Amino acid sequence: MRIRYFAWIKDITNKEDDIIDINHPKTIQELKKYLENLYPELKKHFLQDVLRFAVNQEYVSENLNLKPIDEIAIFPPVSGG
């Protein structure tokens, strides 16, 4: 499973992506818990529900089941102007 980070989320993680091979999270909610352990600063953003998740380039809800081959992207809020 590949997790990709965008915008200021990359500043928190200090990387563009992570690869999870063993015991991957089964849902977006489990993925959040996993990432909170790796990057505690993300927790406040998860609690505020401001980050968006896409699985295989499709925005998803938290109760989607994840597969080991999935690519998950995490985005901050998008603003336009």
mmCIF file of the N, C-alpha and C atoms, coordinates in Angstrom:
data_MODEL
# 
_entry.id   MODEL 
# 
loop_
_atom_site.group_PDB 
_atom_site.id 
_atom_site.type_symbol 
_atom_site.label_atom_id 
_atom_site.label_alt_id 
_atom_site.label_comp_id 
_atom_site.label_asym_id 
_atom_site.label_entity_id 
_atom_site.label_seq_id 
_atom_site.pdbx_PDB_ins_code 
_atom_site.Cartn_x 
_atom_site.Cartn_y 
_atom_site.Cartn_z 
_atom_site.occupancy 
_atom_site.B_iso_or_equiv 
_atom_site.pdbx_formal_charge 
_atom_site.auth_seq_id 
_atom_site.auth_comp_id 
_atom_site.auth_asym_id 
_atom_site.auth_atom_id 
_atom_site.pdbx_PDB_model_num 
ATOM 1   N N  . MET A 1 1  ? 0.848   -1.161 0.000  1.00 0.00 ? 1  MET A N  1 
ATOM 2   C CA . MET A 1 1  ? 0.000   0.000  0.000  1.00 0.00 ? 1  MET A CA 1 
ATOM 3   C C  . MET A 1 1  ? 0.903   1.236  0.000  1.00 0.00 ? 1  MET A C  1 
ATOM 4   N N  . ARG A 1 2  ? 0.574   2.159  -0.872 1.00 0.00 ? 2  ARG A N  1 
ATOM 5   C CA . ARG A 1 2  ? 1.354   3.396  -0.947 1.00 0.00 ? 2  ARG A CA 1 
ATOM 6   C C  . ARG A 1 2  ? 0.495   4.557  -0.459 1.00 0.00 ? 2  ARG A C  1 
ATOM 7   N N  . ILE A 1 3  ? 1.057   5.355  0.434  1.00 0.00 ? 3  ILE A N  1 
ATOM 8   C CA . ILE A 1 3  ? 0.387   6.540  0.948  1.00 0.00 ? 3  ILE A CA 1 
ATOM 9   C C  . ILE A 1 3  ? 1.133   7.748  0.394  1.00 0.00 ? 3  ILE A C  1 
ATOM 10  N N  . ARG A 1 4  ? 0.419   8.639  -0.296 1.00 0.00 ? 4  ARG A N  1 
ATOM 11  C CA . ARG A 1 4  ? 1.041   9.834  -0.874 1.00 0.00 ? 4  ARG A CA 1 
ATOM 12  C C  . ARG A 1 4  ? 0.554   11.068 -0.127 1.00 0.00 ? 4  ARG A C  1 
ATOM 13  N N  . TYR A 1 5  ? 1.482   11.989 0.136  1.00 0.00 ? 5  TYR A N  1 
ATOM 14  C CA . TYR A 1 5  ? 1.185   13.213 0.883  1.00 0.00 ? 5  TYR A CA 1 
ATOM 15  C C  . TYR A 1 5  ? 1.333   14.421 -0.033 1.00 0.00 ? 5  TYR A C  1 
ATOM 16  N N  . PHE A 1 6  ? 0.447   15.398 0.154  1.00 0.00 ? 6  PHE A N  1 
ATOM 17  C CA . PHE A 1 6  ? 0.463   16.588 -0.684 1.00 0.00 ? 6  PHE A CA 1 
ATOM 18  C C  . PHE A 1 6  ? 0.481   17.858 0.160  1.00 0.00 ? 6  PHE A C  1 
ATOM 19  N N  . ALA A 1 7  ? 0.994   18.927 -0.460 1.00 0.00 ? 7  ALA A N  1 
ATOM 20  C CA . ALA A 1 7  ? 1.032   20.276 0.127  1.00 0.00 ? 7  ALA A CA 1 
ATOM 21  C C  . ALA A 1 7  ? 1.709   20.261 1.492  1.00 0.00 ? 7  ALA A C  1 
ATOM 22  N N  . TRP A 1 8  ? 1.124   20.923 2.489  1.00 0.00 ? 8  TRP A N  1 
ATOM 23  C CA . TRP A 1 8  ? 1.766   21.046 3.802  1.00 0.00 ? 8  TRP A CA 1 
ATOM 24  C C  . TRP A 1 8  ? 1.812   19.732 4.568  1.00 0.00 ? 8  TRP A C  1 
ATOM 25  N N  . ILE A 1 9  ? 1.085   18.732 4.124  1.00 0.00 ? 9  ILE A N  1 
ATOM 26  C CA . ILE A 1 9  ? 1.163   17.423 4.782  1.00 0.00 ? 9  ILE A CA 1 
ATOM 27  C C  . ILE A 1 9  ? 2.570   16.841 4.594  1.00 0.00 ? 9  ILE A C  1 
ATOM 28  N N  . LYS A 1 10 ? 3.180   17.120 3.447  1.00 0.00 ? 10 LYS A N  1 
ATOM 29  C CA . LYS A 1 10 ? 4.569   16.680 3.217  1.00 0.00 ? 10 LYS A CA 1 
ATOM 30  C C  . LYS A 1 10 ? 5.519   17.315 4.223  1.00 0.00 ? 10 LYS A C  1 
ATOM 31  N N  . ASP A 1 11 ? 5.220   18.541 4.648  1.00 0.00 ? 11 ASP A N  1 
ATOM 32  C CA . ASP A 1 11 ? 6.066   19.207 5.648  1.00 0.00 ? 11 ASP A CA 1 
ATOM 33  C C  . ASP A 1 11 ? 5.978   18.505 7.001  1.00 0.00 ? 11 ASP A C  1 
ATOM 34  N N  . ILE A 1 12 ? 4.808   17.986 7.319  1.00 0.00 ? 12 ILE A N  1 
ATOM 35  C CA . ILE A 1 12 ? 4.628   17.268 8.586  1.00 0.00 ? 12 ILE A CA 1 
ATOM 36  C C  . ILE A 1 12 ? 5.348   15.923 8.547  1.00 0.00 ? 12 ILE A C  1 
ATOM 37  N N  . THR A 1 13 ? 5.215   15.219 7.433  1.00 0.00 ? 13 THR A N  1 
ATOM 38  C CA . THR A 1 13 ? 5.793   13.877 7.331  1.00 0.00 ? 13 THR A CA 1 
ATOM 39  C C  . THR A 1 13 ? 7.260   13.894 6.895  1.00 0.00 ? 13 THR A C  1 
ATOM 40  N N  . ASN A 1 14 ? 7.692   15.011 6.349  1.00 0.00 ? 14 ASN A N  1 
ATOM 41  C CA . ASN A 1 14 ? 9.044   15.136 5.793  1.00 0.00 ? 14 ASN A CA 1 
ATOM 42  C C  . ASN A 1 14 ? 9.307   14.149 4.660  1.00 0.00 ? 14 ASN A C  1 
ATOM 43  N N  . LYS A 1 15 ? 8.254   13.780 3.966  1.00 0.00 ? 15 LYS A N  1 
ATOM 44  C CA . LYS A 1 15 ? 8.396   12.890 2.811  1.00 0.00 ? 15 LYS A CA 1 
ATOM 45  C C  . LYS A 1 15 ? 7.171   13.003 1.926  1.00 0.00 ? 15 LYS A C  1 
ATOM 46  N N  . GLU A 1 16 ? 7.301   12.512 0.708  1.00 0.00 ? 16 GLU A N  1 
ATOM 47  C CA . GLU A 1 16 ? 6.198   12.555 -0.249 1.00 0.00 ? 16 GLU A CA 1 
ATOM 48  C C  . GLU A 1 16 ? 5.300   11.337 -0.163 1.00 0.00 ? 16 GLU A C  1 
ATOM 49  N N  . ASP A 1 17 ? 5.842   10.221 0.320  1.00 0.00 ? 17 ASP A N  1 
ATOM 50  C CA . ASP A 1 17 ? 5.016   9.021  0.415  1.00 0.00 ? 17 ASP A CA 1 
ATOM 51  C C  . ASP A 1 17 ? 5.594   8.034  1.418  1.00 0.00 ? 17 ASP A C  1 
ATOM 52  N N  . ASP A 1 18 ? 4.767   7.069  1.770  1.00 0.00 ? 18 ASP A N  1 
ATOM 53  C CA . ASP A 1 18 ? 5.144   5.941  2.616  1.00 0.00 ? 18 ASP A CA 1 
ATOM 54  C C  . ASP A 1 18 ? 4.660   4.677  1.930  1.00 0.00 ? 18 ASP A C  1 
ATOM 55  N N  . ILE A 1 19 ? 5.371   3.596  2.148  1.00 0.00 ? 19 ILE A N  1 
ATOM 56  C CA . ILE A 1 19 ? 4.947   2.277  1.681  1.00 0.00 ? 19 ILE A CA 1 
ATOM 57  C C  . ILE A 1 19 ? 4.677   1.428  2.916  1.00 0.00 ? 19 ILE A C  1 
ATOM 58  N N  . ILE A 1 20 ? 3.478   0.843  2.971  1.00 0.00 ? 20 ILE A N  1 
ATOM 59  C CA . ILE A 1 20 ? 3.110   -0.036 4.080  1.00 0.00 ? 20 ILE A CA 1 
ATOM 60  C C  . ILE A 1 20 ? 2.983   -1.438 3.505  1.00 0.00 ? 20 ILE A C  1 
ATOM 61  N N  . ASP A 1 21 ? 3.800   -2.361 3.992  1.00 0.00 ? 21 ASP A N  1 
ATOM 62  C CA . ASP A 1 21 ? 3.800   -3.716 3.444  1.00 0.00 ? 21 ASP A CA 1 
ATOM 63  C C  . ASP A 1 21 ? 3.068   -4.727 4.319  1.00 0.00 ? 21 ASP A C  1 
ATOM 64  N N  . ILE A 1 22 ? 3.351   -4.706 5.612  1.00 0.00 ? 22 ILE A N  1 
ATOM 65  C CA . ILE A 1 22 ? 2.845   -5.755 6.494  1.00 0.00 ? 22 ILE A CA 1 
ATOM 66  C C  . ILE A 1 22 ? 1.752   -5.198 7.391  1.00 0.00 ? 22 ILE A C  1 
ATOM 67  N N  . ASN A 1 23 ? 0.708   -5.996 7.605  1.00 0.00 ? 23 ASN A N  1 
ATOM 68  C CA . ASN A 1 23 ? -0.396  -5.601 8.490  1.00 0.00 ? 23 ASN A CA 1 
ATOM 69  C C  . ASN A 1 23 ? -0.951  -4.233 8.126  1.00 0.00 ? 23 ASN A C  1 
ATOM 70  N N  . HIS A 1 24 ? -1.271  -4.060 6.867  1.00 0.00 ? 24 HIS A N  1 
ATOM 71  C CA . HIS A 1 24 ? -1.766  -2.765 6.406  1.00 0.00 ? 24 HIS A CA 1 
ATOM 72  C C  . HIS A 1 24 ? -3.111  -2.435 7.048  1.00 0.00 ? 24 HIS A C  1 
ATOM 73  N N  . PRO A 1 25 ? -3.412  -1.138 7.204  1.00 0.00 ? 25 PRO A N  1 
ATOM 74  C CA . PRO A 1 25 ? -4.724  -0.741 7.725  1.00 0.00 ? 25 PRO A CA 1 
ATOM 75  C C  . PRO A 1 25 ? -5.825  -1.225 6.786  1.00 0.00 ? 25 PRO A C  1 
ATOM 76  N N  . LYS A 1 26 ? -6.946  -1.628 7.362  1.00 0.00 ? 26 LYS A N  1 
ATOM 77  C CA . LYS A 1 26 ? -8.041  -2.194 6.563  1.00 0.00 ? 26 LYS A CA 1 
ATOM 78  C C  . LYS A 1 26 ? -9.068  -1.152 6.136  1.00 0.00 ? 26 LYS A C  1 
ATOM 79  N N  . THR A 1 27 ? -9.094  0.007  6.814  1.00 0.00 ? 27 THR A N  1 
ATOM 80  C CA . THR A 1 27 ? -10.037 1.083  6.491  1.00 0.00 ? 27 THR A CA 1 
ATOM 81  C C  . THR A 1 27 ? -9.304  2.421  6.591  1.00 0.00 ? 27 THR A C  1 
ATOM 82  N N  . ILE A 1 28 ? -9.942  3.465  6.102  1.00 0.00 ? 28 ILE A N  1 
ATOM 83  C CA . ILE A 1 28 ? -9.365  4.806  6.234  1.00 0.00 ? 28 ILE A CA 1 
ATOM 84  C C  . ILE A 1 28 ? -9.235  5.167  7.706  1.00 0.00 ? 28 ILE A C  1 
ATOM 85  N N  . GLN A 1 29 ? -10.215 4.788  8.516  1.00 0.00 ? 29 GLN A N  1 
ATOM 86  C CA . GLN A 1 29 ? -10.142 5.080  9.956  1.00 0.00 ? 29 GLN A CA 1 
ATOM 87  C C  . GLN A 1 29 ? -8.913  4.408  10.584 1.00 0.00 ? 29 GLN A C  1 
ATOM 88  N N  . GLU A 1 30 ? -8.656  3.158  10.242 1.00 0.00 ? 30 GLU A N  1 
ATOM 89  C CA . GLU A 1 30 ? -7.454  2.474  10.742 1.00 0.00 ? 30 GLU A CA 1 
ATOM 90  C C  . GLU A 1 30 ? -6.185  3.137  10.214 1.00 0.00 ? 30 GLU A C  1 
ATOM 91  N N  . LEU A 1 31 ? -6.230  3.599  8.975  1.00 0.00 ? 31 LEU A N  1 
ATOM 92  C CA . LEU A 1 31 ? -5.078  4.290  8.401  1.00 0.00 ? 31 LEU A CA 1 
ATOM 93  C C  . LEU A 1 31 ? -4.778  5.569  9.182  1.00 0.00 ? 31 LEU A C  1 
ATOM 94  N N  . LYS A 1 32 ? -5.823  6.294  9.555  1.00 0.00 ? 32 LYS A N  1 
ATOM 95  C CA . LYS A 1 32 ? -5.625  7.509  10.356 1.00 0.00 ? 32 LYS A CA 1 
ATOM 96  C C  . LYS A 1 32 ? -4.905  7.181  11.662 1.00 0.00 ? 32 LYS A C  1 
ATOM 97  N N  . LYS A 1 33 ? -5.353  6.140  12.342 1.00 0.00 ? 33 LYS A N  1 
ATOM 98  C CA . LYS A 1 33 ? -4.714  5.745  13.608 1.00 0.00 ? 33 LYS A CA 1 
ATOM 99  C C  . LYS A 1 33 ? -3.250  5.371  13.373 1.00 0.00 ? 33 LYS A C  1 
ATOM 100 N N  . TYR A 1 34 ? -2.997  4.635  12.319 1.00 0.00 ? 34 TYR A N  1 
ATOM 101 C CA . TYR A 1 34 ? -1.628  4.240  11.976 1.00 0.00 ? 34 TYR A CA 1 
ATOM 102 C C  . TYR A 1 34 ? -0.755  5.480  11.752 1.00 0.00 ? 34 TYR A C  1 
ATOM 103 N N  . LEU A 1 35 ? -1.274  6.437  10.979 1.00 0.00 ? 35 LEU A N  1 
ATOM 104 C CA . LEU A 1 35 ? -0.501  7.636  10.671 1.00 0.00 ? 35 LEU A CA 1 
ATOM 105 C C  . LEU A 1 35 ? -0.327  8.541  11.885 1.00 0.00 ? 35 LEU A C  1 
ATOM 106 N N  . GLU A 1 36 ? -1.318  8.566  12.775 1.00 0.00 ? 36 GLU A N  1 
ATOM 107 C CA . GLU A 1 36 ? -1.182  9.339  14.018 1.00 0.00 ? 36 GLU A CA 1 
ATOM 108 C C  . GLU A 1 36 ? -0.009  8.829  14.844 1.00 0.00 ? 36 GLU A C  1 
ATOM 109 N N  . ASN A 1 37 ? 0.209   7.527  14.830 1.00 0.00 ? 37 ASN A N  1 
ATOM 110 C CA . ASN A 1 37 ? 1.343   6.961  15.567 1.00 0.00 ? 37 ASN A CA 1 
ATOM 111 C C  . ASN A 1 37 ? 2.675   7.346  14.926 1.00 0.00 ? 37 ASN A C  1 
ATOM 112 N N  . LEU A 1 38 ? 2.708   7.380  13.601 1.00 0.00 ? 38 LEU A N  1 
ATOM 113 C CA . LEU A 1 38 ? 3.934   7.766  12.901 1.00 0.00 ? 38 LEU A CA 1 
ATOM 114 C C  . LEU A 1 38 ? 4.189   9.267  12.961 1.00 0.00 ? 38 LEU A C  1 
ATOM 115 N N  . TYR A 1 39 ? 3.119   10.042 12.810 1.00 0.00 ? 39 TYR A N  1 
ATOM 116 C CA . TYR A 1 39 ? 3.209   11.503 12.716 1.00 0.00 ? 39 TYR A CA 1 
ATOM 117 C C  . TYR A 1 39 ? 2.170   12.132 13.651 1.00 0.00 ? 39 TYR A C  1 
ATOM 118 N N  . PRO A 1 40 ? 2.480   12.252 14.938 1.00 0.00 ? 40 PRO A N  1 
ATOM 119 C CA . PRO A 1 40 ? 1.506   12.749 15.919 1.00 0.00 ? 40 PRO A CA 1 
ATOM 120 C C  . PRO A 1 40 ? 0.881   14.098 15.556 1.00 0.00 ? 40 PRO A C  1 
ATOM 121 N N  . GLU A 1 41 ? 1.591   14.932 14.830 1.00 0.00 ? 41 GLU A N  1 
ATOM 122 C CA . GLU A 1 41 ? 1.037   16.242 14.469 1.00 0.00 ? 41 GLU A CA 1 
ATOM 123 C C  . GLU A 1 41 ? -0.182  16.127 13.545 1.00 0.00 ? 41 GLU A C  1 
ATOM 124 N N  . LEU A 1 42 ? -0.325  15.018 12.850 1.00 0.00 ? 42 LEU A N  1 
ATOM 125 C CA . LEU A 1 42 ? -1.485  14.829 11.974 1.00 0.00 ? 42 LEU A CA 1 
ATOM 126 C C  . LEU A 1 42 ? -2.782  14.653 12.755 1.00 0.00 ? 42 LEU A C  1 
ATOM 127 N N  . LYS A 1 43 ? -2.695  14.206 13.993 1.00 0.00 ? 43 LYS A N  1 
ATOM 128 C CA . LYS A 1 43 ? -3.898  13.893 14.770 1.00 0.00 ? 43 LYS A CA 1 
ATOM 129 C C  . LYS A 1 43 ? -4.861  15.068 14.832 1.00 0.00 ? 43 LYS A C  1 
ATOM 130 N N  . LYS A 1 44 ? -4.360  16.269 15.107 1.00 0.00 ? 44 LYS A N  1 
ATOM 131 C CA . LYS A 1 44 ? -5.254  17.427 15.222 1.00 0.00 ? 44 LYS A CA 1 
ATOM 132 C C  . LYS A 1 44 ? -5.973  17.701 13.904 1.00 0.00 ? 44 LYS A C  1 
ATOM 133 N N  . HIS A 1 45 ? -5.325  17.448 12.788 1.00 0.00 ? 45 HIS A N  1 
ATOM 134 C CA . HIS A 1 45 ? -5.954  17.663 11.488 1.00 0.00 ? 45 HIS A CA 1 
ATOM 135 C C  . HIS A 1 45 ? -7.005  16.589 11.210 1.00 0.00 ? 45 HIS A C  1 
ATOM 136 N N  . PHE A 1 46 ? -6.741  15.356 11.648 1.00 0.00 ? 46 PHE A N  1 
ATOM 137 C CA . PHE A 1 46 ? -7.748  14.303 11.514 1.00 0.00 ? 46 PHE A CA 1 
ATOM 138 C C  . PHE A 1 46 ? -8.962  14.619 12.379 1.00 0.00 ? 46 PHE A C  1 
ATOM 139 N N  . LEU A 1 47 ? -8.727  15.099 13.604 1.00 0.00 ? 47 LEU A N  1 
ATOM 140 C CA . LEU A 1 47 ? -9.830  15.434 14.508 1.00 0.00 ? 47 LEU A CA 1 
ATOM 141 C C  . LEU A 1 47 ? -10.675 16.575 13.958 1.00 0.00 ? 47 LEU A C  1 
ATOM 142 N N  . GLN A 1 48 ? -10.051 17.517 13.277 1.00 0.00 ? 48 GLN A N  1 
ATOM 143 C CA . GLN A 1 48 ? -10.778 18.640 12.681 1.00 0.00 ? 48 GLN A CA 1 
ATOM 144 C C  . GLN A 1 48 ? -11.470 18.236 11.382 1.00 0.00 ? 48 GLN A C  1 
ATOM 145 N N  . ASP A 1 49 ? -11.188 17.032 10.915 1.00 0.00 ? 49 ASP A N  1 
ATOM 146 C CA . ASP A 1 49 ? -11.799 16.491 9.697  1.00 0.00 ? 49 ASP A CA 1 
ATOM 147 C C  . ASP A 1 49 ? -11.578 17.402 8.487  1.00 0.00 ? 49 ASP A C  1 
ATOM 148 N N  . VAL A 1 50 ? -10.350 17.916 8.354  1.00 0.00 ? 50 VAL A N  1 
ATOM 149 C CA . VAL A 1 50 ? -10.062 18.816 7.238  1.00 0.00 ? 50 VAL A CA 1 
ATOM 150 C C  . VAL A 1 50 ? -9.343  18.123 6.081  1.00 0.00 ? 50 VAL A C  1 
ATOM 151 N N  . LEU A 1 51 ? -8.775  16.959 6.323  1.00 0.00 ? 51 LEU A N  1 
ATOM 152 C CA . LEU A 1 51 ? -8.024  16.278 5.270  1.00 0.00 ? 51 LEU A CA 1 
ATOM 153 C C  . LEU A 1 51 ? -8.939  15.386 4.440  1.00 0.00 ? 51 LEU A C  1 
ATOM 154 N N  . ARG A 1 52 ? -8.636  15.283 3.171  1.00 0.00 ? 52 ARG A N  1 
ATOM 155 C CA . ARG A 1 52 ? -9.413  14.451 2.253  1.00 0.00 ? 52 ARG A CA 1 
ATOM 156 C C  . ARG A 1 52 ? -8.557  13.282 1.786  1.00 0.00 ? 52 ARG A C  1 
ATOM 157 N N  . PHE A 1 53 ? -9.223  12.159 1.565  1.00 0.00 ? 53 PHE A N  1 
ATOM 158 C CA . PHE A 1 53 ? -8.542  10.936 1.147  1.00 0.00 ? 53 PHE A CA 1 
ATOM 159 C C  . PHE A 1 53 ? -9.048  10.506 -0.222 1.00 0.00 ? 53 PHE A C  1 
ATOM 160 N N  . ALA A 1 54 ? -8.112  10.062 -1.045 1.00 0.00 ? 54 ALA A N  1 
ATOM 161 C CA . ALA A 1 54 ? -8.458  9.466  -2.333 1.00 0.00 ? 54 ALA A CA 1 
ATOM 162 C C  . ALA A 1 54 ? -7.776  8.105  -2.395 1.00 0.00 ? 54 ALA A C  1 
ATOM 163 N N  . VAL A 1 55 ? -8.514  7.121  -2.865 1.00 0.00 ? 55 VAL A N  1 
ATOM 164 C CA . VAL A 1 55 ? -7.963  5.781  -3.054 1.00 0.00 ? 55 VAL A CA 1 
ATOM 165 C C  . VAL A 1 55 ? -8.004  5.497  -4.547 1.00 0.00 ? 55 VAL A C  1 
ATOM 166 N N  . ASN A 1 56 ? -6.839  5.229  -5.091 1.00 0.00 ? 56 ASN A N  1 
ATOM 167 C CA . ASN A 1 56 ? -6.718  4.970  -6.529 1.00 0.00 ? 56 ASN A CA 1 
ATOM 168 C C  . ASN A 1 56 ? -7.365  6.095  -7.343 1.00 0.00 ? 56 ASN A C  1 
ATOM 169 N N  . GLN A 1 57 ? -7.091  7.330  -6.916 1.00 0.00 ? 57 GLN A N  1 
ATOM 170 C CA . GLN A 1 57 ? -7.507  8.561  -7.592 1.00 0.00 ? 57 GLN A CA 1 
ATOM 171 C C  . GLN A 1 57 ? -9.000  8.844  -7.519 1.00 0.00 ? 57 GLN A C  1 
ATOM 172 N N  . GLU A 1 58 ? -9.683  8.275  -6.512 1.00 0.00 ? 58 GLU A N  1 
ATOM 173 C CA . GLU A 1 58 ? -11.108 8.551  -6.292 1.00 0.00 ? 58 GLU A CA 1 
ATOM 174 C C  . GLU A 1 58 ? -11.295 8.966  -4.844 1.00 0.00 ? 58 GLU A C  1 
ATOM 175 N N  . TYR A 1 59 ? -11.956 10.119 -4.618 1.00 0.00 ? 59 TYR A N  1 
ATOM 176 C CA . TYR A 1 59 ? -12.242 10.523 -3.241 1.00 0.00 ? 59 TYR A CA 1 
ATOM 177 C C  . TYR A 1 59 ? -13.135 9.482  -2.583 1.00 0.00 ? 59 TYR A C  1 
ATOM 178 N N  . VAL A 1 60 ? -12.866 9.214  -1.289 1.00 0.00 ? 60 VAL A N  1 
ATOM 179 C CA . VAL A 1 60 ? -13.575 8.139  -0.598 1.00 0.00 ? 60 VAL A CA 1 
ATOM 180 C C  . VAL A 1 60 ? -14.017 8.576  0.791  1.00 0.00 ? 60 VAL A C  1 
ATOM 181 N N  . SER A 1 61 ? -14.902 7.745  1.378  1.00 0.00 ? 61 SER A N  1 
ATOM 182 C CA . SER A 1 61 ? -15.327 7.939  2.762  1.00 0.00 ? 61 SER A CA 1 
ATOM 183 C C  . SER A 1 61 ? -14.472 7.057  3.668  1.00 0.00 ? 61 SER A C  1 
ATOM 184 N N  . GLU A 1 62 ? -14.639 7.240  4.972  1.00 0.00 ? 62 GLU A N  1 
ATOM 185 C CA . GLU A 1 62 ? -13.795 6.529  5.933  1.00 0.00 ? 62 GLU A CA 1 
ATOM 186 C C  . GLU A 1 62 ? -14.090 5.045  6.050  1.00 0.00 ? 62 GLU A C  1 
ATOM 187 N N  . ASN A 1 63 ? -15.264 4.601  5.638  1.00 0.00 ? 63 ASN A N  1 
ATOM 188 C CA . ASN A 1 63 ? -15.597 3.197  5.850  1.00 0.00 ? 63 ASN A CA 1 
ATOM 189 C C  . ASN A 1 63 ? -15.279 2.312  4.643  1.00 0.00 ? 63 ASN A C  1 
ATOM 190 N N  . LEU A 1 64 ? -14.492 2.814  3.726  1.00 0.00 ? 64 LEU A N  1 
ATOM 191 C CA . LEU A 1 64 ? -14.065 2.013  2.582  1.00 0.00 ? 64 LEU A CA 1 
ATOM 192 C C  . LEU A 1 64 ? -13.029 0.988  3.031  1.00 0.00 ? 64 LEU A C  1 
ATOM 193 N N  . ASN A 1 65 ? -13.154 -0.243 2.538  1.00 0.00 ? 65 ASN A N  1 
ATOM 194 C CA . ASN A 1 65 ? -12.149 -1.269 2.824  1.00 0.00 ? 65 ASN A CA 1 
ATOM 195 C C  . ASN A 1 65 ? -10.950 -1.070 1.906  1.00 0.00 ? 65 ASN A C  1 
ATOM 196 N N  . LEU A 1 66 ? -9.764  -1.108 2.500  1.00 0.00 ? 66 LEU A N  1 
ATOM 197 C CA . LEU A 1 66 ? -8.526  -0.912 1.750  1.00 0.00 ? 66 LEU A CA 1 
ATOM 198 C C  . LEU A 1 66 ? -7.879  -2.246 1.409  1.00 0.00 ? 66 LEU A C  1 
ATOM 199 N N  . LYS A 1 67 ? -7.158  -2.262 0.281  1.00 0.00 ? 67 LYS A N  1 
ATOM 200 C CA . LYS A 1 67 ? -6.436  -3.451 -0.154 1.00 0.00 ? 67 LYS A CA 1 
ATOM 201 C C  . LYS A 1 67 ? -4.938  -3.143 -0.182 1.00 0.00 ? 67 LYS A C  1 
ATOM 202 N N  . PRO A 1 68 ? -4.103  -4.156 -0.069 1.00 0.00 ? 68 PRO A N  1 
ATOM 203 C CA . PRO A 1 68 ? -2.651  -3.932 -0.066 1.00 0.00 ? 68 PRO A CA 1 
ATOM 204 C C  . PRO A 1 68 ? -2.120  -3.255 -1.331 1.00 0.00 ? 68 PRO A C  1 
ATOM 205 N N  . ILE A 1 69 ? -2.843  -3.373 -2.435 1.00 0.00 ? 69 ILE A N  1 
ATOM 206 C CA . ILE A 1 69 ? -2.370  -2.786 -3.694 1.00 0.00 ? 69 ILE A CA 1 
ATOM 207 C C  . ILE A 1 69 ? -2.845  -1.350 -3.898 1.00 0.00 ? 69 ILE A C  1 
ATOM 208 N N  . ASP A 1 70 ? -3.636  -0.815 -2.977 1.00 0.00 ? 70 ASP A N  1 
ATOM 209 C CA . ASP A 1 70 ? -4.194  0.527  -3.124 1.00 0.00 ? 70 ASP A CA 1 
ATOM 210 C C  . ASP A 1 70 ? -3.133  1.612  -2.996 1.00 0.00 ? 70 ASP A C  1 
ATOM 211 N N  . GLU A 1 71 ? -3.394  2.718  -3.687 1.00 0.00 ? 71 GLU A N  1 
ATOM 212 C CA . GLU A 1 71 ? -2.611  3.939  -3.508 1.00 0.00 ? 71 GLU A CA 1 
ATOM 213 C C  . GLU A 1 71 ? -3.542  4.964  -2.878 1.00 0.00 ? 71 GLU A C  1 
ATOM 214 N N  . ILE A 1 72 ? -3.167  5.450  -1.707 1.00 0.00 ? 72 ILE A N  1 
ATOM 215 C CA . ILE A 1 72 ? -3.984  6.404  -0.968 1.00 0.00 ? 72 ILE A CA 1 
ATOM 216 C C  . ILE A 1 72 ? -3.292  7.753  -1.002 1.00 0.00 ? 72 ILE A C  1 
ATOM 217 N N  . ALA A 1 73 ? -4.032  8.779  -1.383 1.00 0.00 ? 73 ALA A N  1 
ATOM 218 C CA . ALA A 1 73 ? -3.508  10.140 -1.388 1.00 0.00 ? 73 ALA A CA 1 
ATOM 219 C C  . ALA A 1 73 ? -4.228  10.931 -0.303 1.00 0.00 ? 73 ALA A C  1 
ATOM 220 N N  . ILE A 1 74 ? -3.470  11.755 0.415  1.00 0.00 ? 74 ILE A N  1 
ATOM 221 C CA . ILE A 1 74 ? -4.044  12.584 1.471  1.00 0.00 ? 74 ILE A CA 1 
ATOM 222 C C  . ILE A 1 74 ? -3.824  14.040 1.089  1.00 0.00 ? 74 ILE A C  1 
ATOM 223 N N  . PHE A 1 75 ? -4.951  14.783 1.030  1.00 0.00 ? 75 PHE A N  1 
ATOM 224 C CA . PHE A 1 75 ? -4.934  16.172 0.586  1.00 0.00 ? 75 PHE A CA 1 
ATOM 225 C C  . PHE A 1 75 ? -5.428  17.105 1.679  1.00 0.00 ? 75 PHE A C  1 
ATOM 226 N N  . PRO A 1 76 ? -4.862  18.300 1.761  1.00 0.00 ? 76 PRO A N  1 
ATOM 227 C CA . PRO A 1 76 ? -5.442  19.327 2.620  1.00 0.00 ? 76 PRO A CA 1 
ATOM 228 C C  . PRO A 1 76 ? -6.656  19.932 1.906  1.00 0.00 ? 76 PRO A C  1 
ATOM 229 N N  . PRO A 1 77 ? -7.404  20.792 2.592  1.00 0.00 ? 77 PRO A N  1 
ATOM 230 C CA . PRO A 1 77 ? -8.538  21.440 1.928  1.00 0.00 ? 77 PRO A CA 1 
ATOM 231 C C  . PRO A 1 77 ? -8.063  22.211 0.696  1.00 0.00 ? 77 PRO A C  1 
ATOM 232 N N  . VAL A 1 78 ? -8.892  22.202 -0.319 1.00 0.00 ? 78 VAL A N  1 
ATOM 233 C CA . VAL A 1 78 ? -8.571  22.909 -1.553 1.00 0.00 ? 78 VAL A CA 1 
ATOM 234 C C  . VAL A 1 78 ? -9.331  24.224 -1.553 1.00 0.00 ? 78 VAL A C  1 
ATOM 235 N N  . SER A 1 79 ? -8.633  25.300 -1.843 1.00 0.00 ? 79 SER A N  1 
ATOM 236 C CA . SER A 1 79 ? -9.307  26.592 -1.957 1.00 0.00 ? 79 SER A CA 1 
ATOM 237 C C  . SER A 1 79 ? -8.989  27.172 -3.324 1.00 0.00 ? 79 SER A C  1 
ATOM 238 N N  . GLY A 1 80 ? -9.908  27.920 -3.825 1.00 0.00 ? 80 GLY A N  1 
ATOM 239 C CA . GLY A 1 80 ? -9.713  28.500 -5.143 1.00 0.00 ? 80 GLY A CA 1 
ATOM 240 C C  . GLY A 1 80 ? -9.833  30.007 -5.094 1.00 0.00 ? 80 GLY A C  1 
ATOM 241 N N  . GLY A 1 81 ? -9.594  30.569 -6.222 1.00 0.00 ? 81 GLY A N  1 
ATOM 242 C CA . GLY A 1 81 ? -9.718  32.019 -6.231 1.00 0.00 ? 81 GLY A CA 1 
ATOM 243 C C  . GLY A 1 81 ? -9.519  32.600 -7.589 1.00 0.00 ? 81 GLY A C  1 
# 
